[in-house]
C-alpha cells in the first residue's frame, strides 16, 4: 500500500520535459465553471503537427472568445496535488476575492526545463486582467493552495560554474504566486543561496 501511495504521489510532479511530452496533445481544453460563468481555455496547434510546438491559446468566457497573445508553444495540463481542489478540471485554478480567477499552465520549453505561466481573469468584467508567461522553470514541480494564489516549488537558480551533470546544479525554492488588484504578483520565500545565479 505504501508503494502504491508513493507512485500516486509521484504522478503529481513534473519531471523536466519528459512528463510534459508524454501527455502532449494537439488540441485540448480546460473548463472552469464559476457559479453562472463558464471560463474555458483552448489550446490548439496551428499546423496540426505536434513537433511544431505552435499551440495558440484562446480564452473563452461564456460565449466571448479572446485570443491570448501568448508565445506559440506546447502547453500542458498541470496535475493537481492530492487533497487540493481546483476551479478548473485540467489546470490549477483559484478564485480570488470572489472576483478574479487565477489559472496556472505548463509550457514545454525543450530542450530547456519546462516553464510555468499564468493568467488572471476578471470574472465581474468578464475579461482578461493579466498574463505572465515566465514565472519560473520546473525540474520538480509541486504547489499548495493559498487564500489569494499558489505556493509553488520551482527552480530558483543554477550553480555557478556547474554543469547539468552535477546533482546540485539546480537550486529549487518556493515562490508565492498571488493576485493583487487584478495583477499577478510573485515573491520567493528566501533569497537565492550563495554560489548560485538566477535564471
JOFEN-V995596 format. One line per field, one symbol per residue. psi: psi as a letter, one per 20 degrees, with the letter a starting at -180 (. if undefined). A space follows every 50 residues. Layout:
psi: ???
This chain:
psi: ghgggggghhijqpnbighghhjpqhprqppnondjpoppppopphhjph iilkpppppoodjppooqkqpoaoqqqoqpqpiqpqiqhiroqpppkjhq oppqqqpokqjaqqqprqqppohgilrphqqoimirrpgpprrqprhjbq oporphrqppjrriiphkgpoqrppporpokjqpqqpqgqqpqqjqqq.
